[in-house]
């Protein structure tokens, strides 16, 4: 069977992290995603590091797409954009409020060209309120949404998650979900839709479990590796200095842990019989377990925990994961040969389906498909196919 | 937790959601931090659903579930591939009775491979998927991301997979199986890091250096903390800001503050190293004063919020992200709304989470069980 979005075309006018990952998800489900860049290009073209002179971040966010360049400030290019929009089902932009209107691609203009369009506006702070025009890089969202306040050791007031934007990626997955939901609704109604998504809303939804605890009167705090809602549920250091993550969420897992550590006295200790009891007495329990785990190497603990069914893991990193048997068996990481860059390490898509394959296809170079896409649009007198610009690759 | 959030999203989109629970109930009901009789987490993730108790260790319980699935559109499960097959709840079996059924399965570590039946958890999957390397320092005790990204991000991906299968079914008339793993989800969201670390020309940039970078904290002010960046200001404004903070002279002598401050704030490579000087400048200002000053020089900042302060913010109110629902024991309680507005409307979901088995009788009766049979299944379940 073909992929579910095989007849769906996406006009992707997004930049940086959020929007491009959102449309890359749609591309994985078969949509024809056309990445439309301004002549200056996606800001990702300036990111480091590079591979064969070209930024890996641009490639990472644009698998399975086609890439074209249109200058929406130019009247002729804007007409090309409208003709392309006539053939599209979904339009995604992540400008600050007001910019799309200046470029002639606000919802009102686009829906006039194509009334069935599903138009998605994604921004950091939404389309209203005192912060709507503020910048929206991921750390700002981590700070403002409370996300950072519960990371880190117990006493530091909150640590930022570094290395890449997790709230970016989360917002991306909400955007692509909203797009497919709107496609389903369009089949019934025949109508397009205007969807506005904020990173702030996504950051709060991502924290639904911690917010639930806050609403219940227990404001979550940073607590190292320990969980709020069950115990023991934290990392322990083993005799060989490696750390192992151990989780007990059910009474059966608690019994299995007691068997792992050969402590029947703990298994029958009434203070620890229920999750509530284990959480209420977590400090004492944690101290006991810390001492026990330090007495044998991690290879013993991971074997025993796994044998007895207690959720556990060592702390892994990229070097291990890229060779990991489970990662390979499920295509969680793949290496894709990108013509202008060579082999690129990336993630496989997060879903698998029984009726179709989910391929990861090379990301384009900027401007690679301008001529091809424009030539495919029905000819009109006034517009000529522009000559493709040379891809801007910053060395 | 993942499956519960996936079906909560379906409920937000208008689906009727019937939650099948074992006789002792979803173990998430017994998590710590309660809202009424059940955990706060259970309440948040299961609002608006119906609860039916079935004991899937018995043949009659499994038969009742299979009967319910004959008329279902979507079956969300976290049984694991081998257990689902052993219980006769795999898609190959279920689709014989209902070819339109979409089965959406969530696992910790994936459907295939030697770890496919291994149990997981939020912490365990974060540890396995490299996340603690984005926090803390080498050689120090590991840290986790405080919120439940493994549970929630995988749930969003599973929701998306369900939607894709529903969309495809509109044209094919057939269901299918979709599956998502927590580990695969967290590996997907970290993709920028893999591309940077795979085969780069040089070892440079925030995506490659995350393992070695020291922990990133906000900037302390007189009464709290802020985070800011200089992306939009001019060089003149930058010097103006340094001057207003009383740190211009020292900054001019320090080349790390050069180039318009690009390296010295935000995600800049020396931002954490030069933070003490910024904090000296900010020490006499409240967060509000500091943010106003920073904004007046063309830069942008935000306060570092706790959950209390973000939820009290004007921006959250403007976006209408909070919604009050009635809890049967506690009266009005706040909840969070979906992050989107569709044609001007934010979806609203009323209703509390169901009591265990509250809908067993009504759902089974509607499925054709006599009142006595429904009663027996319920009683069996309660005894189970």
Interface residues (C-beta under 8 A of the other chain):
Chain A: X1 X4 X5 X17 X21 X25 X29 X47 X48 X49 X50 X51 X52 X53 X56 X57 X59 X60 X61 X125 X126 X127 X128 X129 X130 X131 X132 X134 X135 X137 X139 X140 X142 X143 X144 X145 X146 X147 X148 X149 X150 X151 X152 X153 X156 X157 X158 X159 X160 X161 X162 X163 X164 X165 X166 X169 X170 X171 X173 X174 X176 X177 X178 X180 X181 X182 X183 X184 X187 X193 X194 X195 X196 X197 X198 X200 X201 X202 X204 X205 X206 X207 X208 X209 X210 X211 X212 X213 X214 X215 X216 X218 X219 X220 X222 X223 X224 X225 X227 X228 X229 X230 X231 X233 X234 X235 X237 X243 X245 X246 X247 X249 X250 X253 X274 X275 X276 X279 X280 X306 X309 X310 X311 X312 X313 X314 X315 X316 X317 X318 X321 X322 X325 X326 X327 X328 X329 X330 X332 X333 X335 X342 X343 X344 X345 X346 X347 X348 X349 X350 X351 X352 X353 X354 X355
Chain B: X1 X5 X9 X13 X27 X30 X31 X32 X33 X34 X35 X39 X40 X41 X43 X44 X45 X91 X108 X109 X110 X111 X112 X113 X114 X115 X116 X118 X119 X120 X121 X122 X123 X124 X125 X126 X127 X128 X129 X130 X131 X132 X133 X134 X135 X136 X141 X142 X143 X144 X145 X146 X147 X148 X149 X151 X152 X153 X154 X156 X157 X158 X159 X160 X161 X163 X164 X165 X166 X167 X168 X170 X172 X174 X176 X177 X178 X179 X180 X181 X183 X184 X185 X187 X188 X189 X190 X191 X192 X193 X194 X195 X196 X197 X198 X199 X200 X201 X202 X203 X204 X205 X206 X207 X208 X210 X211 X213 X215 X216 X217 X218 X225 X226 X227 X229 X231 X232 X266 X267 X300 X301 X302 X303 X304 X305 X306 X307 X308 X309 X310 X311 X313 X314 X315 X316 X317 X318 X319 X321 X333 X334 X335 X336 X337 X338 X339 X340 X341 X342 X343 X344
